[in-house]
């Protein structure tokens, strides 16, 4: 199987979603409250499906179980990564995610959720919630119980092209007017700390998870600054944003012709801007904004021609 696996995303409606996924990427979204494009996913709550080649119609989860050789026989029991595009048309709830050990014990063996964000676009003056001010667990609990949200939550400005690493245990929330590509562990476990007392269409507030949030939040907040490493060579500027035990994430800015050597078990790629051509073992594949694909283990080298911006990740 020496060809890329192009994928059909899964869309998730959210109370905070909008229409940017259609407007920006021309996706056929289910409604005007579409918040998430699960672009490359093997998670049971939304699996991407292969749309080309001999495995067309297969989900990533099926390939992980039946054809692990495509992924270099990676030992993880589940497909380890999940890539999303998020349309925050309104503020997301303030939330925190557990680590692997806590999720495995309390969430039926689910992975923990360390993630990272690349800001595709945002409104002028946009911001996000990232961290908190409490120095002790007692202070953290007291500020929650007394509703001192403006004092507790740290807000920081964002702009297009920013990148943030969000380890498990980090209080966070995307805010209104941001379009984000997220790379994360393959987990759907989220603990809501605060939801602005919002009500859904039925007049109900969404469930909060205060006790679990208190248990898993890192106190005091630890900020892990991203230090991008830029490499420029013929036809491409490659920026490595982060390298962790869970994932490594790059941006490839191709202008002209660039060749790539695959030295990982497999790689995930999302086209954020531009158009081009992917060449693998003599075959050509068109690349268009909004495309998502996997380069499996047998793809040892590839070439990209055109003017294309991609976010690429691997375990």
Phi and psi restraints in degrees (value plus and minus 20) as a CYANA .aco file:
   2 UNK   PHI    -126.6   -86.6
   2 UNK   PSI      30.9    70.9
   3 UNK   PHI    -160.3  -120.3
   3 UNK   PSI     135.7   175.7
   4 UNK   PHI     -88.4   -48.4
   4 UNK   PSI     135.2   175.2
   5 UNK   PHI    -126.2   -86.2
   5 UNK   PSI      85.2   125.2
   6 UNK   PHI    -104.8   -64.8
   6 UNK   PSI     127.2   167.2
   7 UNK   PHI    -147.5  -107.5
   7 UNK   PSI     126.7   166.7
   8 UNK   PHI    -114.8   -74.8
   8 UNK   PSI      98.7   138.7
   9 UNK   PHI     -91.6   -51.6
   9 UNK   PSI     148.6   188.6
  10 UNK   PHI    -135.7   -95.7
  10 UNK   PSI     117.1   157.1
  11 UNK   PHI    -128.8   -88.8
  11 UNK   PSI     120.5   160.5
  12 UNK   PHI    -141.3  -101.3
  12 UNK   PSI     107.7   147.7
  13 UNK   PHI    -102.6   -62.6
  13 UNK   PSI     120.1   160.1
  14 UNK   PHI    -158.9  -118.9
  14 UNK   PSI     132.8   172.8
  15 UNK   PHI     -81.1   -41.1
  15 UNK   PSI     -45.0    -5.0
  16 UNK   PHI    -121.2   -81.2
  16 UNK   PSI     -15.5    24.5
  17 UNK   PHI     -98.9   -58.9
  17 UNK   PSI     153.1   193.1
  18 UNK   PHI    -169.0  -129.0
  18 UNK   PSI    -159.9  -119.9
  19 UNK   PHI    -142.2  -102.2
  19 UNK   PSI     -12.4    27.6
  20 UNK   PHI     -83.5   -43.5
  20 UNK   PSI     -49.0    -9.0
  21 UNK   PHI     -85.4   -45.4
  21 UNK   PSI     -52.9   -12.9
  22 UNK   PHI     -96.0   -56.0
  22 UNK   PSI     -65.6   -25.6
  23 UNK   PHI     -88.3   -48.3
  23 UNK   PSI     -57.2   -17.2
  24 UNK   PHI    -106.7   -66.7
  24 UNK   PSI     -59.5   -19.5
  25 UNK   PHI    -138.1   -98.1
  25 UNK   PSI     -18.8    21.2
  26 UNK   PHI      41.4    81.4
  26 UNK   PSI      11.2    51.2
  27 UNK   PHI     -95.3   -55.3
  27 UNK   PSI     129.6   169.6
  28 UNK   PHI    -107.2   -67.2
  28 UNK   PSI      65.4   105.4
  29 UNK   PHI    -104.9   -64.9
  29 UNK   PSI     135.5   175.5
  30 UNK   PHI     -95.3   -55.3
  30 UNK   PSI     -43.9    -3.9
  31 UNK   PHI    -184.4  -144.4
  31 UNK   PSI     157.0   197.0
  32 UNK   PHI    -101.5   -61.5
  32 UNK   PSI     -11.3    28.7
  33 UNK   PHI    -144.8  -104.8
  33 UNK   PSI      29.8    69.8
  34 UNK   PHI    -114.5   -74.5
  34 UNK   PSI      94.5   134.5
  35 UNK   PHI    -119.6   -79.6
  35 UNK   PSI     -48.2    -8.2
  36 UNK   PHI    -155.6  -115.6
  36 UNK   PSI     115.0   155.0
  37 UNK   PHI    -126.3   -86.3
  37 UNK   PSI      89.8   129.8
  38 UNK   PHI    -103.3   -63.3
  38 UNK   PSI      73.4   113.4
  39 UNK   PHI     -97.5   -57.5
  39 UNK   PSI     -64.9   -24.9
  40 UNK   PHI    -153.3  -113.3
  40 UNK   PSI      82.0   122.0
  41 UNK   PHI    -163.5  -123.5
  41 UNK   PSI     114.3   154.3
  42 UNK   PHI    -133.8   -93.8
  42 UNK   PSI      -6.8    33.2
  43 UNK   PHI     -95.9   -55.9
  43 UNK   PSI     120.8   160.8
  44 UNK   PHI     -77.7   -37.7
  44 UNK   PSI     -44.8    -4.8
  45 UNK   PHI     -99.9   -59.9
  45 UNK   PSI     -20.1    19.9
  46 UNK   PHI     152.3   192.3
  46 UNK   PSI      76.9   116.9
  47 UNK   PHI    -122.6   -82.6
  47 UNK   PSI     111.6   151.6
  48 UNK   PHI     -90.4   -50.4
  48 UNK   PSI     130.7   170.7
  49 UNK   PHI    -139.9   -99.9
  49 UNK   PSI     116.4   156.4
  50 UNK   PHI     -89.3   -49.3
  50 UNK   PSI     118.4   158.4
  51 UNK   PHI    -137.7   -97.7
  51 UNK   PSI     -14.6    25.4
  52 UNK   PHI    -160.3  -120.3
  52 UNK   PSI     139.6   179.6
  53 UNK   PHI      53.1    93.1
  53 UNK   PSI    -185.8  -145.8
  54 UNK   PHI     -88.8   -48.8
  54 UNK   PSI     -37.0     3.0
  55 UNK   PHI    -123.5   -83.5
  55 UNK   PSI      -4.9    35.1
  56 UNK   PHI     -75.2   -35.2
  56 UNK   PSI     113.2   153.2
  57 UNK   PHI      74.3   114.3
  57 UNK   PSI     -33.3     6.7
  58 UNK   PHI    -104.8   -64.8
  58 UNK   PSI     124.3   164.3
  59 UNK   PHI    -105.9   -65.9
  59 UNK   PSI     142.7   182.7
  60 UNK   PHI     -81.3   -41.3
  60 UNK   PSI     -59.5   -19.5
  61 UNK   PHI     -80.3   -40.3
  61 UNK   PSI     -60.4   -20.4
  62 UNK   PHI     -85.0   -45.0
  62 UNK   PSI     -63.3   -23.3
  63 UNK   PHI     -85.1   -45.1
  63 UNK   PSI     -56.4   -16.4
  64 UNK   PHI     -82.7   -42.7
  64 UNK   PSI     -57.4   -17.4
  65 UNK   PHI     -99.0   -59.0
  65 UNK   PSI     -58.7   -18.7
  66 UNK   PHI    -119.5   -79.5
  66 UNK   PSI     -43.7    -3.7
  67 UNK   PHI    -159.2  -119.2
  67 UNK   PSI      41.0    81.0
  68 UNK   PHI     -83.9   -43.9
  68 UNK   PSI     -38.7     1.3
  69 UNK   PHI     -81.7   -41.7
  69 UNK   PSI     -45.6    -5.6
  70 UNK   PHI     -82.1   -42.1
  70 UNK   PSI     -44.4    -4.4
  71 UNK   PHI    -134.1   -94.1
  71 UNK   PSI       8.0    48.0
  72 UNK   PHI      44.4    84.4
  72 UNK   PSI       4.9    44.9
  73 UNK   PHI      33.9    73.9
  73 UNK   PSI      19.8    59.8
  74 UNK   PHI     -76.5   -36.5
  74 UNK   PSI     117.8   157.8
  75 UNK   PHI    -100.2   -60.2
  75 UNK   PSI     -28.1    11.9
  76 UNK   PHI     -78.4   -38.4
  76 UNK   PSI     116.9   156.9
  77 UNK   PHI     -86.6   -46.6
  77 UNK   PSI     -41.3    -1.3
  78 UNK   PHI    -150.5  -110.5
  78 UNK   PSI     137.8   177.8
  79 UNK   PHI     -77.5   -37.5
  79 UNK   PSI     101.8   141.8
  80 UNK   PHI    -102.0   -62.0
  80 UNK   PSI     -37.0     3.0
  81 UNK   PHI    -139.2   -99.2
  81 UNK   PSI     139.8   179.8
  82 UNK   PHI    -163.5  -123.5
  82 UNK   PSI     104.8   144.8
  83 UNK   PHI    -132.2   -92.2
  83 UNK   PSI     113.3   153.3
  84 UNK   PHI    -151.4  -111.4
  84 UNK   PSI     138.5   178.5
  85 UNK   PHI    -136.9   -96.9
  85 UNK   PSI     107.7   147.7
  86 UNK   PHI    -131.9   -91.9
  86 UNK   PSI     110.3   150.3
  87 UNK   PHI    -126.7   -86.7
  87 UNK   PSI      79.1   119.1
  88 UNK   PHI    -107.8   -67.8
  88 UNK   PSI      64.3   104.3
  89 UNK   PHI     -96.8   -56.8
  89 UNK   PSI     -37.3     2.7
  90 UNK   PHI    -163.0  -123.0
  90 UNK   PSI     150.6   190.6
  91 UNK   PHI     -81.5   -41.5
  91 UNK   PSI     114.2   154.2
  92 UNK   PHI     -97.0   -57.0
  92 UNK   PSI     139.4   179.4
  93 UNK   PHI     -82.6   -42.6
  93 UNK   PSI     131.7   171.7
  94 UNK   PHI     -96.1   -56.1
  94 UNK   PSI     107.8   147.8
  95 UNK   PHI    -165.7  -125.7
  95 UNK   PSI     151.5   191.5
  96 UNK   PHI    -169.4  -129.4
  96 UNK   PSI     131.3   171.3
  97 UNK   PHI    -138.1   -98.1
  97 UNK   PSI     128.6   168.6
  98 UNK   PHI    -100.6   -60.6
  98 UNK   PSI     144.3   184.3
  99 UNK   PHI    -106.2   -66.2
  99 UNK   PSI    -199.8  -159.8
 100 UNK   PHI     -80.0   -40.0
 100 UNK   PSI     -65.1   -25.1
 101 UNK   PHI     -83.7   -43.7
 101 UNK   PSI     -65.0   -25.0
 102 UNK   PHI     -88.1   -48.1
 102 UNK   PSI     -63.8   -23.8
 103 UNK   PHI     -84.8   -44.8
 103 UNK   PSI     -59.6   -19.6
 104 UNK   PHI     -81.7   -41.7
 104 UNK   PSI     -57.9   -17.9
 105 UNK   PHI     -98.6   -58.6
 105 UNK   PSI     -59.2   -19.2
 106 UNK   PHI    -125.5   -85.5
 106 UNK   PSI     -32.3     7.7
 107 UNK   PHI    -146.6  -106.6
 107 UNK   PSI      22.9    62.9
 108 UNK   PHI      35.6    75.6
 108 UNK   PSI      22.3    62.3
 109 UNK   PHI      61.2   101.2
 109 UNK   PSI     -12.7    27.3
 110 UNK   PHI     -81.7   -41.7
 110 UNK   PSI     131.3   171.3
 111 UNK   PHI     -89.9   -49.9
 111 UNK   PSI     137.6   177.6
 112 UNK   PHI     -89.6   -49.6
 112 UNK   PSI    -197.2  -157.2
 113 UNK   PHI    -158.8  -118.8
 113 UNK   PSI      69.2   109.2
 114 UNK   PHI    -115.7   -75.7
 114 UNK   PSI     118.0   158.0
 115 UNK   PHI    -162.7  -122.7
 115 UNK   PSI     155.9   195.9
 116 UNK   PHI    -170.4  -130.4
 116 UNK   PSI     135.7   175.7
 117 UNK   PHI    -145.9  -105.9
 117 UNK   PSI     114.5   154.5
 118 UNK   PHI    -130.9   -90.9
 118 UNK   PSI     101.6   141.6
 119 UNK   PHI     -99.3   -59.3
 119 UNK   PSI      85.2   125.2
 120 UNK   PHI     -90.1   -50.1
 120 UNK   PSI     -66.7   -26.7
 121 UNK   PHI    -180.2  -140.2
 121 UNK   PSI     139.9   179.9
 122 UNK   PHI    -183.5  -143.5
 122 UNK   PSI     139.8   179.8
 123 UNK   PHI     -89.3   -49.3
 123 UNK   PSI     136.0   176.0
 124 UNK   PHI     -82.1   -42.1
 124 UNK   PSI     112.9   152.9
 125 UNK   PHI      63.3   103.3
 125 UNK   PSI     -13.1    26.9
 126 UNK   PHI     -85.2   -45.2
 126 UNK   PSI     135.3   175.3
 127 UNK   PHI    -167.0  -127.0
 127 UNK   PSI     154.4   194.4
 128 UNK   PHI    -162.4  -122.4
 128 UNK   PSI     141.2   181.2
 129 UNK   PHI    -113.1   -73.1
 129 UNK   PSI     107.5   147.5
 130 UNK   PHI    -167.1  -127.1
 130 UNK   PSI      75.3   115.3
 131 UNK   PHI      76.8   116.8
 131 UNK   PSI    -197.9  -157.9
 132 UNK   PHI    -166.6  -126.6
 132 UNK   PSI     152.0   192.0
 133 UNK   PHI    -122.3   -82.3
 133 UNK   PSI     -29.1    10.9
 134 UNK   PHI     -85.4   -45.4
 134 UNK   PSI     119.7   159.7
 135 UNK   PHI    -120.0   -80.0
 135 UNK   PSI     -39.4     0.6
 136 UNK   PHI    -155.4  -115.4
 136 UNK   PSI     141.6   181.6
 137 UNK   PHI     -82.0   -42.0
 137 UNK   PSI     -58.3   -18.3
 138 UNK   PHI     -82.7   -42.7
 138 UNK   PSI     -62.5   -22.5
 139 UNK   PHI     -85.8   -45.8
 139 UNK   PSI     -60.5   -20.5
 140 UNK   PHI     -79.7   -39.7
 140 UNK   PSI     -69.0   -29.0
 141 UNK   PHI     -82.8   -42.8
 141 UNK   PSI     -63.1   -23.1
 142 UNK   PHI     -82.2   -42.2
 142 UNK   PSI     -62.6   -22.6
 143 UNK   PHI     -87.8   -47.8
 143 UNK   PSI     -55.3   -15.3
 144 UNK   PHI     -86.3   -46.3
 144 UNK   PSI     -68.9   -28.9
 145 UNK   PHI     -82.0   -42.0
 145 UNK   PSI     -50.3   -10.3
 146 UNK   PHI    -117.6   -77.6
 146 UNK   PSI     -12.8    27.2
 147 UNK   PHI      43.9    83.9
 147 UNK   PSI      12.1    52.1
 148 UNK   PHI    -108.5   -68.5
 148 UNK   PSI      38.5    78.5
 149 UNK   PHI     -86.7   -46.7
 149 UNK   PSI     -59.7   -19.7
 150 UNK   PHI     -86.3   -46.3
 150 UNK   PSI     -48.0    -8.0
 151 UNK   PHI    -103.6   -63.6
 151 UNK   PSI     -53.4   -13.4
 152 UNK   PHI     -97.6   -57.6
 152 UNK   PSI     -61.8   -21.8
 153 UNK   PHI    -110.3   -70.3
 153 UNK   PSI     113.5   153.5
 154 UNK   PHI    -108.9   -68.9
 154 UNK   PSI     109.8   149.8
 155 UNK   PHI    -133.1   -93.1
 155 UNK   PSI     117.1   157.1
 156 UNK   PHI    -152.9  -112.9
 156 UNK   PSI     127.5   167.5
 157 UNK   PHI     -95.3   -55.3
 157 UNK   PSI     132.3   172.3
 158 UNK   PHI    -151.0  -111.0
 158 UNK   PSI     138.1   178.1
 159 UNK   PHI    -166.5  -126.5
 159 UNK   PSI     139.7   179.7
 160 UNK   PHI     -75.5   -35.5
 160 UNK   PSI     117.3   157.3
 161 UNK   PHI      73.9   113.9
 161 UNK   PSI     -30.9     9.1
 162 UNK   PHI     -88.6   -48.6
 162 UNK   PSI     133.0   173.0
 163 UNK   PHI    -155.0  -115.0
 163 UNK   PSI     115.2   155.2
 164 UNK   PHI    -151.8  -111.8
 164 UNK   PSI     113.9   153.9
 165 UNK   PHI    -116.7   -76.7
 165 UNK   PSI     107.4   147.4
 166 UNK   PHI    -143.9  -103.9
 166 UNK   PSI      66.7   106.7
 167 UNK   PHI     -86.6   -46.6
 167 UNK   PSI     136.3   176.3
 168 UNK   PHI     -73.5   -33.5
 168 UNK   PSI     126.9   166.9
 169 UNK   PHI      71.1   111.1
 169 UNK   PSI     -23.0    17.0
 170 UNK   PHI    -113.4   -73.4
 170 UNK   PSI     103.0   143.0
 171 UNK   PHI     -87.5   -47.5
 171 UNK   PSI     111.2   151.2
 172 UNK   PHI    -180.2  -140.2
 172 UNK   PSI     142.9   182.9
 173 UNK   PHI    -188.2  -148.2
 173 UNK   PSI     112.1   152.1
 174 UNK   PHI     -93.0   -53.0
 174 UNK   PSI     128.0   168.0
 175 UNK   PHI    -136.4   -96.4
 175 UNK   PSI     148.5   188.5
 176 UNK   PHI     -70.0   -30.0
 176 UNK   PSI     116.0   156.0
 177 UNK   PHI      67.6   107.6
 177 UNK   PSI       5.4    45.4
 178 UNK   PHI    -142.9  -102.9
 178 UNK   PSI     121.9   161.9
 179 UNK   PHI    -140.5  -100.5
 179 UNK   PSI     100.3   140.3
 180 UNK   PHI    -153.1  -113.1
 180 UNK   PSI     118.7   158.7
 181 UNK   PHI    -117.5   -77.5
 181 UNK   PSI     105.7   145.7
 182 UNK   PHI    -133.4   -93.4
 182 UNK   PSI     111.0   151.0
 183 UNK   PHI    -133.3   -93.3
 183 UNK   PSI     109.2   149.2
 184 UNK   PHI    -169.2  -129.2
 184 UNK   PSI     147.5   187.5
 185 UNK   PHI     -82.2   -42.2
 185 UNK   PSI     133.6   173.6
 186 UNK   PHI     -97.8   -57.8
 186 UNK   PSI      64.9   104.9
 187 UNK   PHI    -166.0  -126.0
 187 UNK   PSI     128.3   168.3
 188 UNK   PHI    -143.1  -103.1
 188 UNK   PSI      10.3    50.3
 189 UNK   PHI    -118.9   -78.9
 189 UNK   PSI      97.4   137.4
 190 UNK   PHI    -153.2  -113.2
 190 UNK   PSI     112.4   152.4
 191 UNK   PHI    -127.3   -87.3
 191 UNK   PSI      97.5   137.5
 192 UNK   PHI    -103.1   -63.1
 192 UNK   PSI     109.8   149.8
 193 UNK   PHI    -117.2   -77.2
 193 UNK   PSI     -58.3   -18.3
 194 UNK   PHI    -175.9  -135.9
 194 UNK   PSI     118.5   158.5
 195 UNK   PHI    -152.5  -112.5
 195 UNK   PSI       8.0    48.0
 196 UNK   PHI      39.6    79.6
 196 UNK   PSI      -0.1    39.9
 197 UNK   PHI      37.8    77.8
 197 UNK   PSI       9.8    49.8
 198 UNK   PHI     -90.5   -50.5
 198 UNK   PSI     134.4   174.4
 199 UNK   PHI    -141.4  -101.4
 199 UNK   PSI     125.9   165.9
 200 UNK   PHI    -102.0   -62.0
 200 UNK   PSI    -193.3  -153.3
 201 UNK   PHI     -81.3   -41.3
 201 UNK   PSI     -41.6    -1.6
 202 UNK   PHI    -113.4   -73.4
 202 UNK   PSI     -13.5    26.5
 203 UNK   PHI      61.4   101.4
 203 UNK   PSI      -4.2    35.8
 204 UNK   PHI    -125.3   -85.3
 204 UNK   PSI     123.9   163.9
 205 UNK   PHI    -101.7   -61.7
 205 UNK   PSI     133.8   173.8
 206 UNK   PHI    -102.2   -62.2
 206 UNK   PSI     133.2   173.2
 207 UNK   PHI     -83.4   -43.4
 207 UNK   PSI     117.4   157.4
 208 UNK   PHI    -124.4   -84.4
 208 UNK   PSI     141.3   181.3
 209 UNK   PHI    -152.8  -112.8
 209 UNK   PSI      40.1    80.1
 210 UNK   PHI     -82.4   -42.4
 210 UNK   PSI     -67.1   -27.1
 211 UNK   PHI     -82.5   -42.5
 211 UNK   PSI     -66.5   -26.5
 212 UNK   PHI     -86.3   -46.3
 212 UNK   PSI     -56.7   -16.7
 213 UNK   PHI     -81.0   -41.0
 213 UNK   PSI     -62.2   -22.2
 214 UNK   PHI     -83.8   -43.8
 214 UNK   PSI     -58.1   -18.1
 215 UNK   PHI     -87.7   -47.7
 215 UNK   PSI     -55.5   -15.5
 216 UNK   PHI    -120.9   -80.9
 216 UNK   PSI     -33.8     6.2
 217 UNK   PHI     -88.8   -48.8
 217 UNK   PSI     115.9   155.9
 218 UNK   PHI     -95.5   -55.5
 218 UNK   PSI     102.5   142.5
 219 UNK   PHI    -152.6  -112.6
 219 UNK   PSI     106.6   146.6
 220 UNK   PHI     -89.4   -49.4
 220 UNK   PSI     145.8   185.8
 221 UNK   PHI     -79.1   -39.1
 221 UNK   PSI     116.7   156.7
 222 UNK   PHI    -133.1   -93.1
 222 UNK   PSI     102.1   142.1
 223 UNK   PHI    -117.3   -77.3
 223 UNK   PSI     103.8   143.8
 224 UNK   PHI    -128.0   -88.0
 224 UNK   PSI      80.6   120.6
 225 UNK   PHI     -87.1   -47.1
 225 UNK   PSI     120.6   160.6
 226 UNK   PHI    -107.5   -67.5
 226 UNK   PSI     112.3   152.3
 227 UNK   PHI    -143.1  -103.1
 227 UNK   PSI      67.1   107.1
 228 UNK   PHI     -80.5   -40.5
 228 UNK   PSI     122.6   162.6
 229 UNK   PHI    -134.6   -94.6
 229 UNK   PSI      98.6   138.6
 230 UNK   PHI    -124.2   -84.2
 230 UNK   PSI     110.3   150.3
 231 UNK   PHI    -143.9  -103.9
 231 UNK   PSI     104.9   144.9
 232 UNK   PHI    -132.5   -92.5
 232 UNK   PSI     107.3   147.3
 233 UNK   PHI    -164.4  -124.4
 233 UNK   PSI    -195.0  -155.0
 234 UNK   PHI     -75.4   -35.4
 234 UNK   PSI      97.0   137.0
 235 UNK   PHI      63.0   103.0
 235 UNK   PSI     -24.4    15.6
 236 UNK   PHI    -172.3  -132.3
 236 UNK   PSI     122.5   162.5
 237 UNK   PHI    -129.6   -89.6
 237 UNK   PSI      95.5   135.5
 238 UNK   PHI    -126.5   -86.5
 238 UNK   PSI     103.8   143.8
 239 UNK   PHI    -134.3   -94.3
 239 UNK   PSI      96.3   136.3
 240 UNK   PHI    -109.7   -69.7
 240 UNK   PSI      94.2   134.2
 241 UNK   PHI    -102.6   -62.6
 241 UNK   PSI     -64.8   -24.8
 242 UNK   PHI    -173.9  -133.9
 242 UNK   PSI     126.4   166.4
 243 UNK   PHI    -155.7  -115.7
 243 UNK   PSI      91.7   131.7
 244 UNK   PHI    -151.8  -111.8
 244 UNK   PSI     158.8   198.8
 245 UNK   PHI     -88.5   -48.5
 245 UNK   PSI     -37.3     2.7
 246 UNK   PHI    -117.2   -77.2
 246 UNK   PSI     -57.3   -17.3
 247 UNK   PHI    -185.5  -145.5
 247 UNK   PSI     136.8   176.8
 248 UNK   PHI    -141.7  -101.7
 248 UNK   PSI     116.5   156.5
 249 UNK   PHI    -148.7  -108.7
 249 UNK   PSI     113.0   153.0
 250 UNK   PHI    -144.8  -104.8
 250 UNK   PSI     140.9   180.9
 251 UNK   PHI    -137.0   -97.0
 251 UNK   PSI     107.2   147.2
 252 UNK   PHI    -125.4   -85.4
 252 UNK   PSI      98.0   138.0
 253 UNK   PHI    -126.8   -86.8
 253 UNK   PSI      77.3   117.3
 254 UNK   PHI    -111.8   -71.8
 254 UNK   PSI     112.7   152.7
 255 UNK   PHI    -159.5  -119.5
 255 UNK   PSI      74.7   114.7
 256 UNK   PHI      93.4   133.4
 256 UNK   PSI    -134.9   -94.9
 257 UNK   PHI    -154.8  -114.8
 257 UNK   PSI     109.7   149.7
 258 UNK   PHI    -158.6  -118.6
 258 UNK   PSI     123.2   163.2
 259 UNK   PHI    -130.7   -90.7
 259 UNK   PSI     124.6   164.6
 260 UNK   PHI    -151.6  -111.6
 260 UNK   PSI     119.9   159.9
 261 UNK   PHI    -126.1   -86.1
 261 UNK   PSI     107.7   147.7
 262 UNK   PHI    -110.4   -70.4
 262 UNK   PSI      92.9   132.9
 263 UNK   PHI    -135.6   -95.6
 263 UNK   PSI       4.6    44.6
 264 UNK   PHI    -143.6  -103.6
 264 UNK   PSI     143.1   183.1
 265 UNK   PHI     -79.7   -39.7
 265 UNK   PSI     -55.0   -15.0
 266 UNK   PHI    -189.1  -149.1
 266 UNK   PSI     140.8   180.8
 267 UNK   PHI    -153.9  -113.9
 267 UNK   PSI     127.6   167.6
 268 UNK   PHI    -129.0   -89.0
 268 UNK   PSI     115.7   155.7
 269 UNK   PHI    -154.7  -114.7
 269 UNK   PSI     118.8   158.8
 270 UNK   PHI    -149.7  -109.7
 270 UNK   PSI     109.4   149.4
 271 UNK   PHI    -110.4   -70.4
 271 UNK   PSI      94.6   134.6
 272 UNK   PHI    -114.6   -74.6
 272 UNK   PSI     -50.7   -10.7
 273 UNK   PHI    -171.2  -131.2
 273 UNK   PSI     133.9   173.9
 274 UNK   PHI      67.1   107.1
 274 UNK   PSI    -196.0  -156.0
 275 UNK   PHI    -160.8  -120.8
 275 UNK   PSI     132.1   172.1
 276 UNK   PHI    -192.2  -152.2
 276 UNK   PSI    -184.6  -144.6
 277 UNK   PHI    -152.1  -112.1
 277 UNK   PSI     109.6   149.6
 278 UNK   PHI    -118.8   -78.8
 278 UNK   PSI     108.6   148.6
 279 UNK   PHI    -136.2   -96.2
 279 UNK   PSI     103.3   143.3
 280 UNK   PHI    -156.0  -116.0
 280 UNK   PSI      98.9   138.9
 281 UNK   PHI      29.4    69.4
 281 UNK   PSI      25.1    65.1
 282 UNK   PHI      63.1   103.1
 282 UNK   PSI     -27.6    12.4
 283 UNK   PHI    -118.4   -78.4
 283 UNK   PSI     127.4   167.4
 284 UNK   PHI    -134.0   -94.0
 284 UNK   PSI     121.8   161.8
 285 UNK   PHI    -154.8  -114.8
 285 UNK   PSI     108.2   148.2
 286 UNK   PHI     -90.3   -50.3
 286 UNK   PSI     119.1   159.1
 287 UNK   PHI    -133.7   -93.7
 287 UNK   PSI     107.9   147.9
 288 UNK   PHI    -152.6  -112.6
 288 UNK   PSI     128.2   168.2
 289 UNK   PHI     -69.7   -29.7
 289 UNK   PSI     107.6   147.6
 290 UNK   PHI      78.7   118.7
 290 UNK   PSI     -24.3    15.7
 291 UNK   PHI     -97.2   -57.2
 291 UNK   PSI     127.9   167.9
 292 UNK   PHI    -156.1  -116.1
 292 UNK   PSI     117.6   157.6
 293 UNK   PHI    -172.9  -132.9
 293 UNK   PSI     141.6   181.6
 294 UNK   PHI    -133.1   -93.1
 294 UNK   PSI     114.4   154.4
 295 UNK   PHI    -116.2   -76.2
 295 UNK   PSI      84.4   124.4
 296 UNK   PHI     -93.1   -53.1
 296 UNK   PSI     156.4   196.4
 297 UNK   PHI     -79.2   -39.2
 297 UNK   PSI     -54.7   -14.7
 298 UNK   PHI     -92.4   -52.4
 298 UNK   PSI     -33.2     6.8
 299 UNK   PHI    -103.7   -63.7
 299 UNK   PSI      73.2   113.2
 300 UNK   PHI     -99.7   -59.7
 300 UNK   PSI     -51.9   -11.9
 301 UNK   PHI    -161.3  -121.3
 301 UNK   PSI     136.6   176.6
 302 UNK   PHI    -172.3  -132.3
 302 UNK   PSI     145.6   185.6
 303 UNK   PHI    -150.6  -110.6
 303 UNK   PSI     128.0   168.0
 304 UNK   PHI    -148.8  -108.8
 304 UNK   PSI     110.7   150.7
 305 UNK   PHI    -138.9   -98.9
 305 UNK   PSI     125.1   165.1
 306 UNK   PHI     101.8   141.8
 306 UNK   PSI    -181.7  -141.7
 307 UNK   PHI    -138.9   -98.9
 307 UNK   PSI      82.6   122.6
 308 UNK   PHI    -159.1  -119.1
 308 UNK   PSI     117.0   157.0
 309 UNK   PHI    -131.9   -91.9
 309 UNK   PSI     103.4   143.4
 310 UNK   PHI    -147.2  -107.2
 310 UNK   PSI     127.4   167.4
 311 UNK   PHI    -125.4   -85.4
 311 UNK   PSI     103.8   143.8
 312 UNK   PHI    -142.3  -102.3
 312 UNK   PSI     120.4   160.4
 313 UNK   PHI    -163.1  -123.1
 313 UNK   PSI     140.9   180.9
 314 UNK   PHI    -174.3  -134.3
 314 UNK   PSI     143.9   183.9
